């Protein structure tokens, strides 16, 4: 019997605060509460700043999370087969260089994969299309030497693959140094702040519930004194000792939770991690564009040279005609 009573007391102690908070919350929502404990202005300002920081993280991650999707720039209208994705452009060019017939060249283009399928990025797709186009021209070229456009397309294919690999390296850096950090801030640091703020709200509800309970109680008066008069509800001298203790404890809890939540929010707002992560994002993008610039800068004069040679050959043939 004693164990059952102890169990009942534990249940009551657990349920009672929840019931008090819920009752107070419902009264506030129904507009049945006139006095509501106000939070300090500095605390409210911290809440607004934390809410803004959370919104920024959600908005940025909604877009930048695409860096975790390899095919974010892969054209949806492309239809590539398993064989198209079989080998790297570098491997295919090497196989084509040893081909002695159109049949062997075609086999080189459709050689089975040696590892996982090739990436589905825009640059890799351009590389595959360029190499296939180069071979199409080369198969139909009947003159001496190589078709200059076919040669240029093959070199463009190799360069595009290198740019695609640089993009994948960028994406890996962004996932590791930016997305991971901002997701941690959103799902851990900001969640701690949200939890601390919830504790403050619960403490406030308990405080206001205790105040309301004290005001509505029967009160007490000394012998020979008149009882509570109308309008004395706000006079704390009419509180019972038990009610006074309950209010004071609730006030202490509210102040403590407010101070703790303020500290958590300041820590979230002051941490340099989000800005450091953003710097890492920019650095990864810069490195990618720098490599892409270097690759294309090396290719451009080669293609320009082929174009100049073809124009000279074209003018010479026209003059001879």
C-alpha positions as CSV (number, residue, x, y, z in Angstrom):
1,X,0.0,0.0,0.0
2,X,2.8,2.4,0.9
3,X,4.5,1.6,-2.5
4,X,1.3,2.4,-4.3
5,X,0.9,5.7,-2.5
6,X,4.5,6.6,-3.3
7,X,3.9,5.7,-6.9
8,X,0.8,7.9,-6.9
9,X,2.7,10.8,-5.4
10,X,5.4,10.5,-8.1
11,X,2.7,10.5,-10.9
12,X,1.0,13.5,-9.3
13,X,4.3,15.4,-9.0
14,X,5.1,14.7,-12.7
15,X,1.7,15.5,-14.0
16,X,0.9,18.5,-11.9
17,X,3.4,20.9,-13.4
18,X,2.4,19.9,-16.9
19,X,-1.3,20.3,-16.0
20,X,-0.6,23.8,-14.5
21,X,1.4,24.9,-17.6
22,X,-1.3,23.6,-19.9
23,X,-4.1,25.3,-18.0
24,X,-2.2,28.6,-18.0
25,X,-1.4,28.3,-21.7
26,X,-5.1,27.6,-22.6
27,X,-6.3,30.6,-20.5
28,X,-3.8,32.9,-22.3
29,X,-4.9,31.6,-25.7
30,X,-8.5,32.3,-24.7
31,X,-7.7,35.8,-23.5
32,X,-8.7,35.0,-19.9
33,X,-5.4,36.3,-18.5
34,X,-4.8,40.0,-17.8
35,X,-1.3,39.9,-16.3
36,X,1.4,38.0,-18.1
37,X,5.0,38.0,-16.9
38,X,7.0,39.9,-19.5
39,X,10.5,38.8,-20.7
40,X,13.4,41.3,-20.5
41,X,13.9,43.4,-23.6
42,X,17.5,42.1,-24.0
43,X,16.2,38.6,-23.9
44,X,13.5,39.3,-26.6
45,X,16.2,40.9,-28.8
46,X,18.3,37.7,-28.5
47,X,15.3,35.6,-29.5
48,X,14.8,37.7,-32.6
49,X,18.5,37.4,-33.6
50,X,18.4,33.6,-33.0
51,X,15.3,33.3,-35.1
52,X,16.9,35.3,-37.9
53,X,20.0,33.1,-37.7
54,X,17.9,30.0,-37.9
55,X,16.0,31.3,-41.0
56,X,19.3,32.1,-42.7
57,X,20.6,28.6,-42.1
58,X,17.4,27.0,-43.4
59,X,17.3,29.3,-46.5
60,X,21.0,28.8,-47.4
61,X,20.9,25.0,-46.8
62,X,17.8,24.7,-49.0
63,X,19.9,25.8,-51.9
64,X,23.5,24.7,-51.1
65,X,22.4,21.2,-50.2
66,X,22.4,20.6,-54.0
67,X,26.2,20.3,-53.7
68,X,25.5,16.9,-52.2
69,X,23.7,15.8,-55.3
70,X,26.2,14.9,-58.0
71,X,23.8,15.4,-60.9
72,X,22.6,18.9,-59.9
73,X,23.7,20.3,-63.2
74,X,23.1,17.2,-65.4
75,X,20.7,18.1,-68.2
76,X,17.5,16.2,-67.8
77,X,17.0,15.8,-71.6
78,X,20.1,13.7,-72.0
79,X,19.7,9.9,-72.6
80,X,23.0,8.2,-72.0
81,X,23.4,4.4,-71.9
82,X,25.3,2.3,-69.5
83,X,28.1,1.9,-72.1
84,X,28.3,5.7,-72.5
85,X,29.0,5.9,-68.8
86,X,31.4,3.0,-68.9
87,X,34.9,4.5,-69.0
88,X,36.5,7.9,-68.5
89,X,37.3,10.1,-71.4
90,X,41.0,9.6,-70.8
91,X,40.6,5.8,-71.0
92,X,38.5,6.0,-74.2
93,X,41.0,8.3,-75.9
94,X,43.8,5.9,-75.0
95,X,41.9,3.0,-76.4
96,X,41.0,5.0,-79.5
97,X,44.7,5.8,-80.1
98,X,45.4,2.1,-80.5
99,X,42.3,1.3,-82.7
100,X,43.2,0.3,-86.3
101,X,39.7,0.2,-87.7
102,X,36.3,1.8,-87.3
103,X,35.1,-1.4,-85.6
104,X,37.8,-1.2,-83.0
105,X,37.2,2.5,-82.5
106,X,33.5,1.9,-81.9
107,X,34.4,-0.9,-79.4
108,X,36.7,1.6,-77.6
109,X,33.8,4.0,-77.2
110,X,31.5,1.4,-75.8
111,X,34.1,-0.6,-73.7
112,X,32.7,-2.0,-70.6
113,X,33.4,-0.1,-67.3
114,X,36.5,-0.9,-65.3
115,X,35.0,0.7,-62.1
116,X,31.9,2.5,-61.2
117,X,29.9,4.4,-63.9
118,X,31.2,7.8,-64.8
119,X,29.8,10.9,-63.0
120,X,26.6,12.5,-64.2
121,X,27.7,16.2,-64.3
122,X,27.2,18.7,-67.0
123,X,30.9,18.9,-67.8
124,X,31.3,15.1,-67.9
125,X,28.2,15.0,-70.3
126,X,29.9,17.6,-72.5
127,X,33.1,15.5,-72.5
128,X,31.2,12.4,-73.5
129,X,29.3,14.2,-76.2
130,X,32.4,15.9,-77.6
131,X,34.4,12.6,-77.8
132,X,31.5,10.8,-79.5
133,X,31.1,13.7,-82.0
134,X,34.9,13.7,-82.6
135,X,34.7,10.0,-83.6
136,X,31.7,10.6,-85.8
137,X,33.6,13.1,-87.8
138,X,36.8,11.1,-87.8
139,X,34.9,8.0,-89.2
140,X,33.6,10.1,-92.1
141,X,36.9,11.9,-92.8
142,X,38.4,10.7,-96.1
143,X,41.2,13.3,-96.5
144,X,44.8,13.0,-95.4
145,X,45.5,13.6,-91.8
146,X,42.9,14.3,-89.1
147,X,39.7,16.4,-89.3
148,X,40.6,19.6,-87.4
149,X,37.1,19.9,-85.8
150,X,37.4,16.2,-84.7
151,X,40.8,16.9,-83.2
152,X,39.5,20.0,-81.4
153,X,36.4,18.2,-80.1
154,X,38.6,15.4,-78.7
155,X,40.8,17.9,-76.9
156,X,37.7,19.7,-75.6
157,X,36.4,16.4,-74.3
158,X,39.6,15.8,-72.3
159,X,39.5,19.3,-70.9
160,X,35.8,19.1,-70.0
161,X,36.4,15.9,-68.1
162,X,39.1,17.7,-66.1
163,X,36.7,20.6,-65.3
164,X,34.1,18.0,-64.2
165,X,36.5,16.4,-61.9
166,X,37.4,19.8,-60.4
167,X,33.7,20.4,-59.9
168,X,33.4,17.1,-58.0
169,X,36.4,18.1,-55.8
170,X,34.7,21.4,-55.1
171,X,31.5,19.7,-54.1
172,X,33.3,17.3,-51.7
173,X,35.0,20.3,-50.0
174,X,31.7,22.1,-49.7
175,X,30.0,19.1,-48.2
176,X,32.7,18.6,-45.7
177,X,33.5,22.2,-44.7
178,X,30.2,24.0,-45.3
179,X,27.2,21.8,-45.3
180,X,28.4,19.7,-42.4
181,X,29.1,22.8,-40.3
182,X,25.8,24.6,-41.1
183,X,23.8,21.5,-40.5
184,X,25.4,21.1,-37.1
185,X,24.6,24.6,-36.2
186,X,21.0,24.2,-37.3
187,X,20.3,20.8,-35.9
188,X,22.4,21.0,-32.7
189,X,23.4,24.5,-31.6
190,X,20.1,26.2,-32.6
191,X,18.2,23.2,-31.3
192,X,19.8,23.7,-27.9
193,X,18.7,27.3,-28.0
194,X,15.2,26.3,-28.9
195,X,15.1,23.9,-26.0
196,X,16.4,26.5,-23.6
197,X,13.8,29.0,-24.8
198,X,11.1,26.3,-24.3
199,X,12.3,25.9,-20.7
200,X,11.9,29.6,-20.2
201,X,8.4,29.6,-21.6
202,X,7.5,26.6,-19.3
203,X,9.0,28.5,-16.3
204,X,7.0,31.6,-17.2
205,X,3.7,29.6,-17.4
206,X,4.4,28.0,-14.1
207,X,5.2,31.4,-12.5
208,X,2.0,33.0,-13.9
209,X,0.0,29.9,-12.8
210,X,1.4,30.2,-9.3
211,X,0.5,33.9,-9.2
212,X,-3.0,33.3,-10.4
213,X,-3.4,30.5,-7.9
214,X,-2.2,32.8,-5.1
215,X,-4.6,35.6,-6.1
216,X,-7.6,33.3,-6.3
217,X,-6.9,31.6,-3.0
218,X,-8.8,32.3,0.2
219,X,-6.0,34.3,1.6
220,X,-5.5,34.8,5.3
221,X,-5.8,37.6,8.0
222,X,-4.6,38.1,11.5
223,X,-7.0,37.7,14.4
224,X,-9.1,40.8,14.8
225,X,-8.4,41.9,11.3
226,X,-10.9,42.1,8.5
227,X,-10.7,39.6,5.7
228,X,-9.7,40.4,2.2
229,X,-11.5,43.4,0.7
230,X,-12.5,43.7,-2.9
231,X,-9.6,45.0,-4.9
232,X,-7.0,43.5,-2.6
233,X,-6.2,40.7,-5.0
234,X,-2.9,42.3,-6.0
235,X,-1.8,42.8,-2.4
236,X,0.9,40.1,-1.7
237,X,0.2,40.5,2.1
238,X,-3.0,38.5,1.6
239,X,-1.0,35.5,0.2
240,X,-0.8,32.4,2.3
241,X,2.8,31.4,3.3
242,X,2.5,28.3,1.1
243,X,1.4,30.4,-1.9
244,X,4.2,32.9,-1.3
245,X,6.8,30.2,-1.2
246,X,5.4,28.6,-4.4
247,X,5.5,32.0,-6.2
248,X,9.0,32.7,-5.0
249,X,10.2,29.3,-6.2
250,X,8.6,29.8,-9.5
251,X,10.2,33.3,-9.8
252,X,13.6,31.8,-9.0
253,X,13.1,29.1,-11.6
254,X,12.0,31.6,-14.2
255,X,15.0,33.9,-13.6
256,X,17.4,31.0,-13.7
257,X,16.0,29.5,-16.9
258,X,16.0,33.0,-18.5
259,X,19.6,33.6,-17.7
260,X,20.6,30.1,-18.9
261,X,18.7,30.5,-22.2
262,X,20.3,34.0,-22.7
263,X,23.7,32.4,-22.3
264,X,22.9,29.6,-24.8
265,X,21.6,32.1,-27.3
266,X,24.6,34.4,-27.0
267,X,26.9,31.4,-27.5
268,X,25.1,30.5,-30.7
269,X,25.2,34.0,-32.0
270,X,28.8,34.7,-31.1
271,X,30.3,31.5,-32.4
272,X,32.5,32.1,-35.5
273,X,31.7,28.7,-37.1
274,X,29.0,29.8,-39.6
275,X,31.3,32.6,-41.0
276,X,34.3,30.2,-41.1
277,X,32.1,27.7,-42.9
278,X,31.0,30.3,-45.4
279,X,34.7,31.3,-46.0
280,X,35.4,27.6,-46.8
281,X,32.5,27.5,-49.2
282,X,33.9,30.5,-51.1
283,X,37.4,29.1,-51.1
284,X,36.1,25.8,-52.6
285,X,34.3,27.7,-55.3
286,X,37.3,29.9,-56.0
287,X,39.6,26.8,-56.3
288,X,37.2,25.2,-58.8
289,X,36.8,28.2,-61.0
290,X,40.6,28.8,-60.9
291,X,41.2,25.2,-62.1
292,X,38.5,25.5,-64.7
293,X,40.1,28.8,-65.9
294,X,43.6,27.1,-66.1
295,X,42.3,24.1,-68.0
296,X,40.3,26.1,-70.5
297,X,43.2,28.7,-70.8
298,X,45.5,25.9,-71.9
299,X,42.9,24.5,-74.3
300,X,41.9,27.8,-76.0
301,X,45.1,28.6,-77.9
302,X,45.3,25.0,-79.2
303,X,41.8,25.2,-80.6
304,X,42.5,28.7,-81.9
305,X,45.6,27.4,-83.7
306,X,43.6,24.6,-85.3
307,X,41.0,27.2,-86.4
308,X,43.7,29.4,-87.9
309,X,45.3,26.5,-89.8
310,X,41.9,25.5,-91.1
311,X,41.1,29.0,-92.3
312,X,44.5,29.3,-94.0
313,X,43.9,25.9,-95.7
314,X,40.4,27.0,-96.7
315,X,41.7,30.3,-98.3
316,X,44.4,28.4,-100.1
317,X,42.0,26.0,-101.6
318,X,39.7,28.8,-102.7
319,X,42.6,30.7,-104.3
320,X,43.6,27.5,-106.2
321,X,40.1,27.1,-107.5
